């Protein structure tokens, strides 16, 4: 599964999602514009010493992301995206996921772009919350969504007995900017 954040604004949330991707082995895709620099100290701090384990890809726009994800999978991107939104759709815990799904999350203030939601109306997923609550924090929704999708799709969870062993590069001063790969421009 791939994890995508479209136009993230808050470095701490993106750092937490990066840590989630390090823990689950999922690739993290960020779609520009970003509301922060990849050299932001808050982004680095939120990801702690897990940045060496994050596969981070930055895309200039949605179309560039789609071109990259289509190169590695023949299934149409429209059949793979799962758009997490507070604007309805299928409830997370009732949704059927596939191992090659692309889990897409929007920015903290505006969510996903209306045009993207309109282009894939049957691919929306929501997390149920009590009336009067707008929604959960982006990093919380991503964590809940990624683990739920992995379990429901039958994707093996990390093999860990609860113990911690530091990654060989954990003590290196590795910044997100050093981990980021830019996707190739669309053709």
C-alpha positions as CSV (number, residue, x, y, z in Angstrom):
1,X,0.0,0.0,0.0
2,X,1.1,3.5,-0.7
3,X,0.3,6.4,1.6
4,X,-0.3,9.9,0.1
5,X,-0.8,13.2,1.7
6,X,-2.0,16.0,-0.6
7,X,-0.8,19.5,0.2
8,X,0.1,18.9,3.9
9,X,0.4,22.1,5.9
10,X,1.6,21.0,9.4
11,X,5.0,19.5,9.6
12,X,4.3,17.7,12.9
13,X,1.4,15.7,11.3
14,X,3.5,14.8,8.2
15,X,6.4,13.7,10.5
16,X,4.0,11.5,12.5
17,X,2.7,10.0,9.2
18,X,6.3,9.4,8.1
19,X,7.0,7.6,11.4
20,X,3.9,5.5,10.7
21,X,5.2,4.6,7.3
22,X,8.6,3.6,8.8
23,X,6.7,1.4,11.2
24,X,4.6,-0.3,8.5
25,X,7.0,-0.3,5.6
26,X,4.6,1.8,3.4
27,X,5.9,4.4,1.0
28,X,5.0,8.0,1.9
29,X,4.1,10.3,-1.1
30,X,3.7,14.0,-0.6
31,X,1.9,16.0,-3.2
32,X,3.0,19.7,-3.5
33,X,2.6,22.4,-2.6
34,X,3.7,21.6,1.0
35,X,3.0,24.1,3.8
36,X,6.6,23.6,5.1
37,X,10.1,22.8,4.0
38,X,11.5,19.3,4.1
39,X,14.3,20.9,6.1
40,X,11.9,21.9,8.8
41,X,13.1,21.0,12.3
42,X,9.6,20.2,13.5
43,X,9.2,17.7,10.6
44,X,12.5,16.1,11.5
45,X,11.6,16.0,15.2
46,X,8.2,14.4,14.6
47,X,9.8,11.6,12.6
48,X,12.5,11.2,15.3
49,X,15.3,8.9,14.3
50,X,13.1,6.9,11.9
51,X,13.8,8.9,8.8
52,X,16.4,6.4,7.5
53,X,13.5,3.9,7.3
54,X,11.1,6.1,5.4
55,X,10.7,5.8,1.7
56,X,9.7,9.4,0.9
57,X,8.6,10.5,-2.6
58,X,7.7,14.1,-3.4
59,X,5.4,14.9,-6.4
60,X,4.9,18.3,-8.1
61,X,1.2,17.6,-8.4
62,X,-1.6,14.9,-8.4
63,X,-1.0,14.0,-12.1
64,X,2.7,13.4,-11.5
65,X,1.8,11.1,-8.6
66,X,-0.6,9.2,-10.7
67,X,1.9,8.8,-13.5
68,X,4.5,7.4,-11.1
69,X,2.0,5.0,-9.4
70,X,0.8,3.8,-12.8
71,X,4.3,2.9,-13.9
72,X,4.5,0.3,-11.1
73,X,1.0,-1.2,-11.4
74,X,-1.2,-1.9,-14.4
75,X,-4.4,-1.5,-12.4
76,X,-6.0,1.9,-13.2
77,X,-5.3,4.5,-10.4
78,X,-9.0,5.2,-10.1
79,X,-9.5,1.6,-9.0
80,X,-6.7,1.8,-6.4
81,X,-7.3,5.2,-4.7
82,X,-9.1,5.4,-1.3
83,X,-9.8,9.0,-0.6
84,X,-10.1,9.7,3.2
85,X,-12.6,12.5,3.7
86,X,-15.0,13.9,6.2
87,X,-17.5,14.3,3.4
88,X,-19.0,10.9,3.5
89,X,-18.4,7.7,1.5
90,X,-17.9,4.3,2.9
91,X,-17.2,3.8,6.6
92,X,-13.6,2.8,7.3
93,X,-14.5,-0.4,9.2
94,X,-16.9,-1.6,6.5
95,X,-14.6,-0.9,3.6
96,X,-13.0,-3.6,1.6
97,X,-9.3,-2.8,0.9
98,X,-6.9,-4.4,-1.6
99,X,-3.1,-4.8,-1.0
100,X,-2.3,-2.3,-3.8
101,X,-4.6,0.4,-2.6
102,X,-3.4,4.0,-2.5
103,X,-4.5,5.6,0.7
104,X,-5.0,9.3,0.1
105,X,-5.3,12.0,2.8
106,X,-5.8,15.7,2.4
107,X,-4.4,18.8,4.1
108,X,-5.4,19.7,7.6
109,X,-7.5,22.8,6.9
110,X,-9.3,21.9,3.6
111,X,-9.1,18.1,3.2
112,X,-8.9,16.8,-0.3
113,X,-9.5,19.0,-3.4
114,X,-13.2,19.0,-4.4
115,X,-12.2,18.0,-8.0
116,X,-10.4,14.9,-6.8
117,X,-13.4,13.9,-4.6
118,X,-15.7,14.5,-7.6
119,X,-13.5,12.4,-9.9
120,X,-13.7,9.4,-7.6
121,X,-17.0,9.6,-5.7
122,X,-17.2,5.9,-5.0
123,X,-13.7,5.7,-3.6
124,X,-14.3,7.9,-0.5
125,X,-13.7,6.5,3.0
126,X,-14.6,8.2,6.3
127,X,-13.9,7.6,9.9
128,X,-17.1,7.8,12.0
129,X,-17.1,10.5,14.7
130,X,-19.7,11.8,17.0
131,X,-21.9,14.6,15.7
132,X,-20.6,18.0,16.4
133,X,-17.0,16.9,15.9
134,X,-15.5,18.0,12.6
135,X,-13.0,15.1,12.5
136,X,-9.9,13.6,13.9
137,X,-6.3,14.9,13.6
138,X,-4.8,14.1,10.2
139,X,-2.0,11.9,11.7
140,X,-4.6,10.0,13.8
141,X,-6.8,9.3,10.8
142,X,-3.7,8.2,8.8
143,X,-2.7,5.8,11.5
144,X,-6.1,4.4,12.0
145,X,-6.6,4.2,8.2
146,X,-3.3,2.5,7.3
147,X,-3.5,-0.2,10.0
148,X,-7.2,-0.9,9.3
149,X,-6.6,-1.1,5.5
150,X,-3.6,-3.4,5.9
151,X,-5.5,-5.8,8.2
152,X,-8.7,-5.8,6.0
153,X,-6.6,-6.3,2.8
154,X,-4.7,-9.2,4.4
155,X,-1.4,-7.3,4.1
156,X,1.0,-8.8,6.7
157,X,1.7,-6.5,9.6
158,X,5.3,-6.0,10.7
159,X,6.8,-9.0,12.4
160,X,7.6,-7.7,15.8
161,X,7.2,-9.1,19.3
162,X,7.1,-5.7,20.9
163,X,10.8,-5.3,21.5
164,X,12.8,-2.4,20.1
165,X,16.1,-2.7,18.3
166,X,17.5,0.6,16.9
167,X,18.0,0.8,13.1
168,X,21.7,0.9,12.2
169,X,21.4,4.5,11.1
170,X,19.3,5.7,14.0
171,X,22.1,7.7,15.5
172,X,22.9,9.5,12.2
173,X,21.6,13.0,11.8
174,X,19.4,12.3,8.8
175,X,16.9,14.9,7.7
176,X,13.7,14.3,5.7
177,X,15.2,16.4,2.8
178,X,18.0,13.9,2.5
179,X,15.5,11.0,2.3
180,X,13.2,12.6,-0.3
181,X,13.2,11.4,-3.9
182,X,11.4,13.6,-6.5
183,X,9.2,11.7,-8.9
184,X,9.9,12.0,-12.6
185,X,7.8,14.6,-14.4
186,X,4.8,13.1,-16.2
187,X,5.2,12.3,-19.8
